[in-house]
Amino acid sequence: MKTGGVLYKTALGSVAARQKWLIRGDMPRALRLLSRKPGKKGSALGKALKFQHWHKIRRLFSKRKGADLTAFLHTLGGRGFDVAGAPFRLLDEALSSGAVADLQQMTALAEVTRGGQPRLLRAVLSDLSGAALDDLVRDTDAHPMTRFEAMGWQVFLRRRGALPETGPAVGEVFQFWDDPTPPAEITAGHKAWRSLGLPVAWYSEEDAADYVTQHFGADAAAQLRGLWHPALKSDLFRLYRLVQDGGLYADADSLPGPGAADFARHAGGGAWGAAMTHVPKCVAINGFLAGSAGAPVFAGFLEHVLRNLAERPVEGIFWLSGPGALTHYLWGADVSITLLPRGVQKEALFSQFDAPYKHTERNWRVFEHGRGMGKADGLAQLLRDVI
């Protein structure tokens, strides 16, 4: 990406033929476009819903015309459109707006979802405290992914909350990139965080190892250096940093939302995260975490990750230290953290952008896929002790 000329032009990896952006000397706009992923034409399950479809879906939902909405989705499905994800997207939008009382009308929409999702959606809607999901998590006859999805929804519903309006500042925003010379788009994202006027810290692998040596000892730093993938190093370091000094961690491939600065100025009184409430697999994400130093949830999750790395009860970064690990930990732990719905997280606080490195083995998904690793094995191992 050129930053000094009249035009910016960016092409990302394997999608270069489809993604070209020409912006006139406007870095904020260039960054916003960088955050947009390629438009989906549809999937093997059907064509993507169009703007006019979503307009009518939302209108019917807002007027509580559940029967009409269900019929409309069935009509769209009959025309070859993929409608299975629509109920979960509506659920996320309702949770993000605080309109929880309107969710009961969605029960009928379960019939347009697939596989184990009808039971999952009904369990979520039947008891927003999360209690109704427990039977599904523990049902060994249910599909393992449906059980894990129920676990994620239970974790969210037990800890869901709204943005803080008052409270102390959270401290520094901090980010990690193992190489001391990041790609241009990562540097541009970091500059966007710095533009908020908040204190921002940047750690390379060398910086992170020095920090861990200072506060946790040489053995801990040696373990960090010896991990086999940059994503795993990032997962572990952010927890050391949160436990020691608190702050707001944001993935390096991210941009701040319009409410990020206000959030940072009031989020220091607790612990904060977000969940993927727009899809059935509602995991707690670890790419955006904030809180005060020594928060029990971060100390406990650090111990959980270190134990995973020592014992290797599961394979795959997602399950060892990533969102799968965080979701599993929160499901079984009695710790406090406020989880925000996806709509709030993405629109107000934090969004991720595509980048060329994500099409290489620097992306943990590409790295593991190239070694024949999938999520199924880790999922089976994770659920083994859940009875």
DRENVODREN-845301 format. One record per residue: residue in three letters; x, y, z of N, C-alpha, C in turn. Coordinates in steps of 0.02 Angstrom, whole numbers, padded with zeros to 5 digits, always signed. Each point is the difference from the previous one (the first is absolute). Layout:
% residues N
ALAXYZXYZXYZ;...
This chain:
% residues 387
MET+00042-00060+00000-00042+00060+00000+00044+00062+00000;LYS-00011+00046-00048+00036+00063+00001-00038+00049+00043;THR+00036+00036+00040-00033+00048+00045+00018+00071-00016;GLY+00045+00012-00049+00022+00068-00012-00026+00028-00065;GLY-00030-00040-00044-00021+00024-00064-00073+00020-00002;VAL-00024+00011-00063-00069+00019-00008-00046-00059+00010;LEU+00022-00060-00020-00043-00059+00002+00029-00052+00047;TYR-00045-00037+00032+00018-00061+00034-00026-00058-00042;LYS+00038-00052-00006-00024-00059-00036+00022-00061+00039;THR-00048-00042+00020+00016-00058+00040-00030-00062-00032;ALA+00039-00053-00003-00026-00064-00023+00020-00053+00050;LEU-00046-00040+00022+00012-00046+00055+00003-00072-00025;GLY+00061-00027+00000+00012-00071-00010-00041-00029-00057;SER-00033-00057+00015-00036-00037-00051-00062+00035-00025;VAL-00020+00055+00032-00060+00036-00023+00020+00064-00036;ALA+00063+00003-00024+00025+00061-00032-00043+00019-00060;ALA-00023-00050-00038-00039+00016-00060-00066+00032+00016;ARG-00024-00011+00060-00067+00025+00019+00005+00063+00043;GLN+00056+00010+00034+00005+00056+00048+00051+00051-00022;LYS-00022+00056-00026+00044+00055-00015-00035+00064+00022;TRP+00035+00039+00037-00030+00061+00027+00042+00060-00020;LEU-00033+00049-00028+00034+00062-00020-00030+00057+00040;ILE+00039+00027+00044-00024+00052+00046+00042+00063-00009;ARG-00030+00056+00001+00037+00063-00009+00025+00026+00067;GLY+00064-00013+00013+00034+00030+00057-00037+00001+00065;ASP-00037-00052+00017-00043+00000+00059+00014-00064+00039;MET+00048+00003+00048+00019-00060+00038-00058-00030+00039;PRO-00041+00039+00037-00056-00031+00036-00047-00038-00047;ARG-00014+00028-00058-00045-00035-00046+00034-00062-00028;ALA+00065+00005-00014+00036-00059-00023-00002-00056+00050;LEU+00006+00017+00064-00002-00050+00052-00069-00030+00007;ARG-00052+00041-00009-00067-00027+00004-00012-00051-00057;LEU+00024+00016-00059-00008-00046-00056+00041-00063+00011;LEU+00059+00008+00031+00041-00058+00015-00035-00048+00046;SER-00045+00026+00043-00034-00043+00047-00057-00040-00032;ARG-00017+00015-00061-00054-00036-00033+00026-00062-00033;LYS-00032-00055+00013+00019-00063-00031-00039-00008-00065;PRO+00024-00045-00045-00034-00008-00064-00073-00018+00009;GLY-00043+00029-00041-00072-00015+00005-00014-00072-00017;LYS-00043-00031+00037-00016-00070-00012-00055-00005-00052;LYS+00012-00041-00051-00050-00011-00052-00050-00053+00021;GLY+00015-00036+00052-00042-00054+00022+00044-00057+00023;SER-00030-00057+00012+00037-00058+00023-00031-00062-00030;ALA+00030-00057+00017-00028-00063-00023-00071-00011+00026;LEU-00018+00037+00052-00065-00007+00031-00052+00046-00031;GLY+00022+00046-00045-00048+00044-00032+00029+00069-00013;LYS-00038+00041-00034+00021+00068-00016-00005+00045+00061;ALA+00043+00051+00003-00001+00047+00056-00062+00044-00004;LEU-00029+00015+00057-00058+00045+00003+00020+00070-00024;LYS-00046+00033-00034+00014+00066-00027-00024+00055+00048;PHE+00021+00062-00016-00018+00057+00043-00076+00005+00009;GLN-00037-00007-00054-00073+00008+00005-00031-00056+00041;HIS+00031-00059-00001-00024-00054+00043+00008+00018+00073;TRP+00060+00024+00017+00012+00018+00070-00044+00058+00023;HIS-00015+00046-00046-00045+00055+00018-00068-00026+00021;LYS-00027-00047-00038-00065-00028+00017+00004-00044+00062;ILE+00053-00040+00006+00009-00043+00060+00000+00043+00063;ARG+00038+00053-00001+00003+00043+00060-00065+00036+00013;ARG-00035+00019-00053-00064+00034+00009-00051-00047+00032;LEU-00004-00061-00024-00046-00049+00029+00019-00016+00072;PHE+00064-00006+00012+00022-00015+00069-00017+00057+00047;SER+00012+00062-00022-00013+00058+00044-00075+00007+00015;LYS-00042-00023-00047-00073+00004+00011-00028-00062+00034;ARG+00046-00045+00020-00018-00062+00035-00048-00043-00040;LYS+00010-00002-00065-00040-00042-00043+00037-00065-00012;GLY+00005-00041+00052+00041-00060-00003-00023-00050-00053;ALA-00065-00009-00006-00026-00048-00049+00015+00023-00071;ASP-00010+00064-00013+00015+00027-00066+00075-00005-00015;LEU+00042+00013+00050+00072-00004-00009+00021-00071-00016;THR-00027-00049+00037+00017-00070-00014-00020-00020-00070;ALA-00059+00020-00021-00024-00016-00067+00044+00033-00053;PHE+00021+00062+00011+00043+00034-00047+00067-00035-00008;LEU+00029-00022+00057+00064-00036-00003-00008-00067-00037;HIS-00055-00034+00012-00012-00062-00037-00005+00014-00076;THR-00032+00054-00017-00006+00018-00071+00069+00013-00030;LEU+00041+00038+00036+00067+00014-00025+00041-00064-00005;GLY-00007-00044+00049+00035-00063-00003-00020-00041-00061;GLY-00065+00002-00016-00024-00036-00059+00026+00028-00065;ARG+00023+00063+00002+00028+00032-00060+00076-00008-00003;GLY+00027-00039+00046+00072-00015-00002+00044+00045+00042;PHE-00030+00040+00044+00040+00044+00044+00016-00036+00066;ASP+00058+00014+00027+00022-00029+00064-00029+00041+00057;VAL-00052-00027+00032-00034+00037+00054+00017-00027+00069;ALA+00040-00053+00004+00011-00034+00064+00033+00045+00052;GLY+00042+00047-00022+00034+00043+00048-00039+00060+00022;ALA-00057+00014-00034-00038+00061+00014-00023+00004+00073;PRO-00027-00054+00031-00022+00007+00070+00056+00020+00048;PHE+00061-00026-00012+00054+00017+00045+00024+00072-00011;ARG-00003+00023-00061+00018+00070-00012-00051+00047+00032;LEU-00064-00017-00005-00051+00039+00034+00009-00002+00076;LEU+00019-00057+00025+00013-00008+00072+00056+00047+00022;ASP+00054+00002-00039+00055+00045+00017-00021+00073-00002;GLU-00039+00018-00050-00022+00070-00005-00045+00018+00058;ALA-00043-00046+00021-00044+00014+00057+00039+00005+00065;LEU+00048-00046+00010+00041+00003+00060+00042+00064+00001;SER+00026+00020-00057+00042+00060-00004-00039+00063+00014;SER-00065+00000-00018-00042+00059+00011-00033+00000+00069;GLY+00005-00057+00035-00031-00005+00066-00073-00022-00003;ALA-00026-00018-00059-00070-00018-00007-00012-00073+00016;VAL+00023-00021+00058-00004-00071+00018-00072-00024+00006;ALA-00046+00042+00022-00069-00021+00010-00033-00021-00066;ASP+00026+00021-00057-00030-00015-00064+00023-00067-00028;LEU+00045-00035+00034+00030-00059-00030-00046-00060-00001;GLN-00050-00003+00043-00042-00059+00003-00036-00014-00066;GLN-00014+00053-00039-00033-00010-00065+00044-00040-00048;MET+00064-00007+00017+00046-00034-00046-00004-00076+00005;THR-00035-00026+00049-00002-00073+00009-00021-00036-00064;ALA-00049+00027-00034-00024-00032-00062+00053+00000-00055;LEU+00048+00047+00005+00052+00004-00052+00049-00059+00003;ALA-00001-00037+00055+00045-00057+00006-00008-00049-00057;GLU-00060-00003-00029-00012-00050-00052+00036+00015-00065;VAL+00027+00061-00008+00037+00015-00062+00075-00011+00009;THR+00022-00020+00060+00071-00015+00012+00014-00073-00016;ARG+00062-00022+00010+00020-00067-00023+00030-00041+00056;GLY+00002-00066-00012+00036-00046+00043-00025+00004+00072;GLY+00047+00012+00046-00017+00006+00070-00019+00071+00020;GLN-00002+00047-00049-00012+00069+00017-00072+00015+00023;PRO-00052-00034-00025-00066+00014+00027-00004-00010+00076;ARG+00028-00055+00024+00000-00011+00073+00043+00052+00035;LEU+00056+00018-00031+00044+00051+00030-00037+00067+00006;LEU-00031+00022-00053-00035+00065+00001-00056+00000+00051;ARG-00039-00055+00002-00055-00003+00049+00027+00001+00071;ALA+00057-00033+00012+00029+00000+00067+00023+00069+00020;VAL+00029+00037-00047+00022+00069+00015-00061+00043+00017;LEU-00053-00006-00040-00058+00043+00009-00042-00019+00059;SER+00001-00064+00018-00045-00023+00053+00020+00026+00068;ASP+00064+00014+00008+00022+00024+00066+00062+00042-00009;LEU-00007+00065-00002+00057+00043-00013+00049+00002+00057;SER-00014-00034+00055+00050-00007+00053+00051-00052-00018;GLY-00013-00039-00051+00046-00052-00022-00013-00067+00031;ALA-00045-00006+00049-00011-00063+00035-00026-00054-00047;ALA-00041+00018-00049-00029-00050-00044+00051-00031-00047;LEU+00057+00031-00006+00052-00025-00045+00042-00056+00032;ASP-00003-00005+00065+00045-00046+00035-00013-00073-00021;ASP-00064-00018-00007-00016-00068-00021+00029-00016-00069;LEU-00002+00050-00043+00026-00010-00068+00076-00009+00001;VAL+00034+00040+00040+00073-00006+00005+00019-00071+00023;ARG-00038-00027+00046+00017-00065+00031-00031-00060-00036;ASP-00037+00012-00053-00034-00054-00035+00049-00035-00048;THR+00024-00058+00020+00049-00035-00040-00029-00029-00065;ASP-00065+00000-00007-00031-00022-00062-00005+00056-00052;ALA+00008+00062+00023-00003+00056-00046+00066+00005-00040;HIS-00003+00033-00057+00061+00009-00040+00051+00040+00040;PRO+00064-00019-00002+00051+00036+00039+00002+00075-00014;MET-00008+00020-00063+00002+00072-00014-00061+00035+00030;THR-00058-00032-00001-00059+00030+00031+00011+00008+00075;ARG+00032-00048+00032+00015+00005+00072+00048+00058+00013;PHE+00050+00007-00042+00048+00055+00010-00034+00068-00013;GLU-00042+00003-00051-00037+00061-00013-00043+00019+00061;ALA-00032-00049+00029-00041+00013+00060+00044+00024+00057;MET+00060-00027+00006+00047+00022+00051+00016+00074-00009;GLY+00013+00020-00062+00016+00070-00013-00058+00046+00015;TRP-00060-00020-00018-00058+00042+00015-00012+00004+00076;GLN+00011-00054+00034-00008+00000+00072+00050+00048+00033;VAL+00063-00003-00024+00051+00046+00025-00021+00072-00011;PHE-00025+00016-00059-00020+00069-00014-00059+00022+00042;LEU-00052-00042+00002-00061+00021+00035+00011+00008+00075;ARG+00046-00036+00028+00016+00007+00071+00036+00066+00015;ARG+00034+00027-00050+00044+00057+00012-00013+00060-00045;ARG-00055+00000-00036-00013+00054-00047-00011+00066+00037;GLY+00020+00053-00032-00007+00066+00030+00004+00055-00052;ALA-00002+00062+00023+00001+00058-00044+00066+00037+00010;LEU+00012+00048-00043+00060+00041+00004+00001+00039+00065;PRO+00059+00010+00029+00004+00038+00062-00014+00075-00013;GLU-00035+00031+00045-00014+00072-00006+00044+00041+00047;THR+00021-00031+00055+00044+00033+00048+00053-00050+00022;GLY+00052+00025+00031+00052-00044+00025+00068+00029-00017;PRO+00053-00030+00029+00067+00024-00013+00026-00021-00069;ALA+00052+00033-00022+00031-00018-00064+00032-00069+00005;VAL+00002-00033-00058+00026-00069-00001+00076-00003-00004;GLY+00032+00056-00016+00072+00000-00008+00019-00002-00074;GLU+00058-00029-00014+00025-00001-00068-00039-00048-00046;VAL-00008+00021-00062-00016-00046-00054+00066-00033-00019;PHE-00001-00066-00009+00063-00032-00022-00014-00052-00053;GLN+00050-00009-00043-00004-00046-00056+00065-00038-00008;PHE-00003-00055-00038+00058-00043-00008+00007-00019-00073;TRP+00062+00002-00025+00017-00028-00065+00071-00027+00007;ASP+00010-00063-00013+00065-00031+00016+00059+00032-00036;ASP-00008+00017-00063+00053+00030-00039+00006+00074+00017;PRO+00061+00025+00012+00006+00072+00017-00018+00046-00058;THR-00005-00026-00061-00020+00040-00058-00065-00028-00029;PRO-00057+00021+00024-00064-00028-00023-00015+00021-00072;PRO-00045-00036-00033-00023+00022-00066-00034+00069+00003;ALA-00003+00032-00057-00025+00069-00002-00071+00006+00027;GLU-00043-00049-00016-00070+00005+00022-00006-00008+00076;ILE+00045-00040+00030+00000-00008+00073+00023+00065+00033;THR+00052+00030-00029+00024+00065+00025-00055+00053-00006;ALA-00037+00000-00055-00054+00048-00009-00054-00010+00052;GLY-00018-00063+00014-00049-00013+00052+00023+00024+00068;HIS+00064-00011+00015+00027+00024+00064-00004+00076+00005;LYS+00014+00035-00056-00005+00073+00000-00071+00023+00014;ALA-00048-00039-00025-00071+00018+00013-00015-00004+00075;TRP+00027-00049+00035-00009-00004+00072+00034+00058+00035;ARG+00060+00018-00023+00036+00056+00031-00036+00066-00012;SER-00038+00004-00054-00034+00063-00016-00056+00016+00049;LEU-00019-00047+00043-00054+00012+00049+00021+00045+00057;GLY+00065+00011+00006+00024+00042+00055+00008-00038+00065;LEU+00000-00067-00004+00009-00042+00059+00073-00023+00004;PRO+00024-00018+00060+00066-00030+00004+00000-00068-00034;VAL+00047-00012-00045+00002-00062-00039+00070-00029+00003;ALA+00004-00065+00014+00064-00035+00002+00002-00053-00055;TRP+00058-00010-00029+00010-00048-00054+00056-00047+00019;TYR-00013-00065-00006+00049-00050+00020+00018-00045-00058;SER+00065-00006-00015+00025-00052-00043+00012-00062+00043;GLU+00019-00055-00031+00016-00060+00039+00057+00014+00049;GLU+00049+00037-00023+00057+00016+00045-00024+00042+00059;ASP-00041+00051-00014-00027+00042+00054-00041-00042+00049;ALA-00041-00045-00028-00043-00042+00042+00041-00045+00045;ALA+00052-00030-00029+00044-00044+00040+00034+00038+00055;ASP+00023+00060-00014+00031+00042+00052-00050+00016+00056;TYR-00061+00016-00019-00052+00015+00049-00014-00061+00044;VAL-00008-00058-00031-00015-00060+00038+00059-00019+00045;THR+00061+00008-00025+00059-00013+00042-00001+00044+00062;GLN-00016+00064-00009+00001+00048+00056-00052-00018+00053;HIS-00060-00020-00022-00055-00008+00047-00016-00072+00019;PHE+00020-00048-00042-00019-00070+00012+00059-00048-00002;GLY+00058+00024-00019+00060-00041+00003+00024-00025-00067;ALA+00063-00022-00001+00033-00021-00062-00031-00063-00029;ASP-00023-00047+00042-00030-00061-00026-00064+00014-00038;ALA-00041+00046+00027-00062+00018-00034+00015+00033-00067;ALA+00052+00042-00002+00018+00033-00063+00026-00051-00050;ALA+00039-00048+00023+00027-00052-00045-00057-00041-00030;GLN-00051-00015+00041-00058-00036-00026-00035+00040-00054;LEU-00009+00065+00013-00032+00044-00049+00038-00001-00066;ARG+00065+00008+00002+00040+00001-00060-00004-00067-00038;GLY-00007-00054+00036+00003-00066-00030-00066-00025-00030;LEU-00054+00039+00007-00064-00022-00028+00003+00000-00076;TRP-00041-00043-00031+00010-00017-00070-00036+00045-00049;HIS-00039+00050+00024-00034+00043-00047-00009+00070+00031;PRO+00006+00053-00041-00009+00068+00026-00068+00011+00035;ALA-00053-00032-00025-00066+00010+00031+00000-00027+00071;LEU+00033-00056+00011+00004-00029+00067+00041+00044+00046;LYS+00054+00028-00025+00040+00047+00040-00042+00061+00019;SER-00038+00025-00048-00043+00057+00014-00053-00016+00052;ASP-00032-00059-00007-00051-00021+00048+00027-00002+00071;LEU+00060-00028+00008+00029-00007+00066+00024+00067+00028;PHE+00034+00040-00043+00027+00063+00026-00054+00047+00024;ARG-00056+00005-00036-00051+00047+00020-00026-00015+00071;LEU+00000-00064+00018-00023-00019+00067+00050+00020+00053;TYR+00065-00011-00014+00051+00023+00047-00006+00076+00011;ARG-00010+00036-00055-00003+00074+00004-00063+00023+00038;LEU-00056-00032-00013-00062+00018+00035+00005-00016+00075;VAL+00029-00056+00017+00006-00019+00070+00046+00049+00036;GLN+00055+00019-00031+00048+00044+00033-00022+00073+00003;ASP-00022+00027-00056-00013+00072-00004-00070+00019-00023;GLY-00041-00049-00018-00066+00017-00026+00007+00035-00068;GLY-00054+00032-00021+00000+00037-00063-00053-00025-00047;LEU+00006+00020-00062-00046-00020-00052+00041-00032-00055;TYR-00009-00065-00011+00034-00035-00053-00044-00001-00062;ALA+00029+00017-00058-00035-00004-00064+00046-00034-00050;ASP-00026-00048-00037+00040-00034-00051+00031+00051-00048;ALA+00059-00016-00026+00036+00046-00043-00036+00012-00066;ASP-00042-00047-00022-00036+00008-00063-00069+00030+00013;SER-00002+00054+00038-00064+00029+00020+00001+00075-00006;LEU-00060+00028-00002-00011+00072+00001-00046+00018+00057;PRO+00011+00057+00033-00046+00021+00053-00066+00024-00027;GLY-00053-00012+00037-00065+00026-00018-00011+00069+00031;PRO-00056+00032-00016-00013+00068+00023-00007+00006+00076;GLY-00015-00056+00034-00007+00003+00073+00060-00026+00038;ALA+00054-00017-00035+00057-00032+00033+00033+00045+00051;ALA+00008+00064-00016+00034+00046+00047-00041+00008+00064;ASP-00066+00010-00006-00041+00007+00060+00001-00065+00041;PHE-00002-00057-00034+00003-00063+00035+00064-00005+00041;ALA+00057+00017-00030+00064-00005+00035+00003+00047+00060;ARG-00036+00055-00003+00001+00048+00055-00044-00021+00059;HIS-00041-00053-00010-00046-00019+00054+00000-00075+00016;ALA+00045-00038-00031-00003-00074+00006+00050-00028+00050;GLY+00029+00043+00041+00052-00024+00046-00025-00030+00064;GLY-00065-00002+00010-00026-00025+00063-00019-00073+00000;GLY+00012-00036-00054-00019-00070-00003+00038-00036-00054;ALA-00031-00050-00031+00030-00036-00055-00051-00004-00056;TRP+00023+00005-00062-00045+00007-00058+00023-00045-00057;GLY-00048-00026-00037+00014-00038-00060-00061+00005-00045;ALA-00003-00044-00050-00055+00000-00047-00012-00071-00024;ALA-00058-00011-00031-00019-00066-00023-00029+00004-00070;MET+00004-00055-00037-00023-00002-00069-00074-00018-00002;THR-00041+00048+00021-00072-00013+00006-00038+00003-00065;HIS+00034+00012-00056-00034+00005-00065-00002-00066-00037;VAL+00031-00052+00028+00002-00066-00033-00016-00053+00052;PRO-00019-00061-00022-00014-00052+00050+00059-00015+00047;LYS+00061-00001-00028+00059-00016+00041+00022+00063+00038;CYS-00034+00012+00054+00009+00062+00039+00058-00008+00049;VAL+00062+00007-00025+00058-00006+00044+00016+00068+00031;ALA+00032-00002+00058+00030+00060+00030+00066+00013-00036;ILE+00008+00058-00028+00061+00015-00038+00055+00024+00047;ASN+00063-00010-00020+00056+00025+00040+00040+00053-00038;GLY-00027+00025-00055+00034+00052-00038-00013+00070+00025;PHE-00046+00006+00047-00016+00065+00031-00016-00014+00073;LEU+00047+00017+00044-00008-00012+00071+00023+00062+00038;ALA-00034+00016+00054+00018+00060+00039-00016-00012+00073;GLY+00039+00034+00043-00014-00005+00071+00058+00025+00042;SER-00011-00004+00064+00050+00025+00047+00052-00054+00014;ALA+00058+00021+00023+00055-00047+00016-00023-00051+00051;GLY+00019-00062-00011-00014-00053+00049-00071-00024+00001;ALA-00041+00019-00050-00070-00023-00002-00001-00076+00003;PRO-00040-00030+00045+00001-00073+00007-00014-00038-00064;VAL-00042+00029-00044-00015-00037-00062+00061-00007-00044;PHE+00044+00051-00002+00059-00005-00041+00053-00044+00033;ALA+00006+00005+00066+00047-00043+00035-00020-00073-00007;GLY-00065-00014+00006-00023-00068-00007+00008-00027-00071;PHE-00014+00042-00049+00007-00023-00069+00074-00010-00018;LEU+00044+00042+00027+00072-00011-00010+00020-00069+00026;GLU-00022-00017+00060+00015-00067+00027-00028-00055-00044;HIS-00060+00011-00026-00033-00049-00043+00041-00012-00064;VAL+00023+00054-00030+00040-00005-00062+00067-00033+00015;LEU+00032+00019+00053+00065-00031+00018-00009-00074+00013;ARG-00054-00019+00031-00013-00070+00012-00012-00037-00066;ASN-00037+00032-00045-00011-00030-00066+00066-00012-00037;LEU+00044+00050+00004+00064-00006-00035+00044-00053+00031;ALA-00006-00009+00066+00041-00051+00034-00026-00070-00012;GLU-00067-00008+00002-00030-00067-00004-00024-00018-00069;ARG-00012+00050-00043-00025-00009-00068-00060-00047-00002;PRO-00052+00016+00039-00060-00042-00001-00039+00005-00066;VAL+00013+00053-00037-00031+00011-00065+00053+00022-00049;GLU-00015-00003-00064+00044+00025-00052-00034+00058-00036;GLY+00040+00046-00023-00027+00057-00036+00000+00063+00043;ILE+00023+00054-00030+00006+00063+00037-00067+00026+00024;PHE-00052-00010-00040-00067+00021+00019-00020-00029+00068;TRP+00018-00064+00011-00019-00035+00062+00051+00008+00055;LEU+00064+00011-00017+00052+00006+00051+00001+00068+00033;SER-00007+00052-00040+00008+00068+00027-00047+00051-00029;GLY-00039-00018-00051-00042+00047-00034-00072+00002+00025;PRO-00047+00020-00043-00070+00006+00021-00030-00065+00027;GLY+00019-00056-00029-00025-00064+00027+00022-00012+00071;ALA+00064+00016+00014+00026-00007+00068-00034+00048+00048;LEU-00009+00063-00021-00032+00050+00044-00072-00019+00014;THR-00036-00023-00050-00070-00021+00010-00004-00059+00048;HIS+00043-00049-00009+00002-00058+00044+00017+00020+00071;TYR+00049+00044+00008+00020+00023+00067-00058+00037+00034;LEU-00031+00046-00035-00054+00040+00031-00060-00043+00017;TRP-00012-00052-00039-00057-00044+00015+00008-00033+00068;GLY+00061-00019+00018+00010-00036+00062+00026+00041+00058;ALA+00013+00065-00011+00031+00042+00051-00050+00048+00032;ASP+00008+00012+00064-00041+00048+00036+00039+00066+00004;VAL+00003+00036-00056+00037+00063-00004-00044+00052-00033;SER+00017+00062+00011-00041+00056-00025+00032+00031-00062;ILE-00039+00006-00052+00019+00037-00060-00065+00019-00035;THR-00002+00060-00027-00058+00022-00039+00013-00013-00073;LEU-00045-00037-00032+00006-00015-00071-00051+00041-00039;LEU+00025+00034-00050-00042+00042-00043-00021-00039-00062;PRO-00060+00012-00025-00021-00035-00062+00039+00025-00060;ARG+00000-00040-00051+00039+00015-00060-00017+00068-00030;GLY-00065+00016-00003-00019+00064-00030+00032+00059+00034;VAL+00001+00000+00066+00031+00054+00038+00075+00001-00012;GLN+00031-00058+00003+00073-00005-00009+00020+00028-00068;LYS-00034-00023-00053+00021+00018-00068-00017+00072-00017;GLU-00059+00023+00019-00021+00068-00019+00031+00054+00043;ALA+00014-00015+00064+00022+00052+00046+00074-00004+00017;LEU+00029-00061+00002+00065-00007+00032+00056-00023-00044;PHE-00012-00050-00042+00057-00037-00027-00023-00040-00060;SER+00037+00005-00055-00014-00043-00058+00066-00021-00031;GLN-00001-00058-00030+00061-00027-00031-00002+00008-00075;PHE+00059+00007-00030+00004+00009-00072+00039-00059-00031;ASP-00011-00009-00064+00037-00051-00037+00071+00027-00012;ALA+00046-00046-00013+00069+00019-00011+00036-00056-00037;PRO+00052+00014-00038+00034-00053-00038+00025-00057+00042;TYR+00024+00014+00061+00029-00054+00041-00052-00054+00016;LYS-00064+00018-00001-00051-00049+00018-00008-00055-00053;HIS+00033+00010-00057-00002-00051-00052+00065-00040-00001;THR+00040+00006+00053+00063-00037+00007-00001-00038+00066;GLU+00054-00036+00014+00003-00038+00062+00010+00043+00062;ARG+00007+00065-00008-00001+00044+00059-00070+00001+00031;ASN-00050-00018-00039-00068-00010+00026-00003-00071+00028;TRP-00020-00006+00062+00000-00066+00032-00047-00049-00034;ARG-00054+00026-00030-00046-00045-00035+00034-00032-00061;VAL+00036+00041-00039+00035-00026-00058+00055-00048+00023;PHE+00036+00019+00052+00053-00041+00028-00026-00070+00019;GLU-00056-00002+00036-00026-00064+00023-00033-00039-00056;HIS-00033+00035-00046-00030-00034-00056+00053-00036-00042;GLY+00057+00032-00009+00054-00030-00038+00030-00062+00032;ARG-00014-00010+00063+00024-00058+00036-00056-00050+00014;GLY-00055+00010-00035-00055-00048+00006-00038+00003+00065;MET+00006+00057+00035-00034+00008+00065-00068+00033-00010;GLY-00050-00026+00034-00066+00030-00001-00025+00009+00071;LYS-00059+00029+00007-00026+00015+00066-00035-00060+00032;ALA-00015-00051-00039-00040-00056+00026+00036-00036+00057;ASP+00065-00013-00008+00037-00037+00052+00002+00040+00065;GLY+00015+00063-00005+00003+00042+00060-00067+00005+00034;LEU-00053+00003-00040-00068+00004+00028-00017-00063+00039;ALA+00015-00058-00028-00015-00063+00034+00037-00004+00066;GLN+00063+00022+00000+00040-00003+00061-00026+00049+00052;LEU-00020+00059-00023-00025+00050+00047-00063-00023+00036;LEU-00044-00035-00037-00063-00021+00029+00005-00065+00040;ARG+00057-00031-00002+00008-00067+00030-00019+00000+00074;ASP+00018+00054+00036-00012+00002+00072-00063+00038+00019;VAL-00039+00021-00050-00062+00036+00014-00057-00051+00004;ILE-00024-00012+00059-00053-00050+00011-00055+00029+00043;
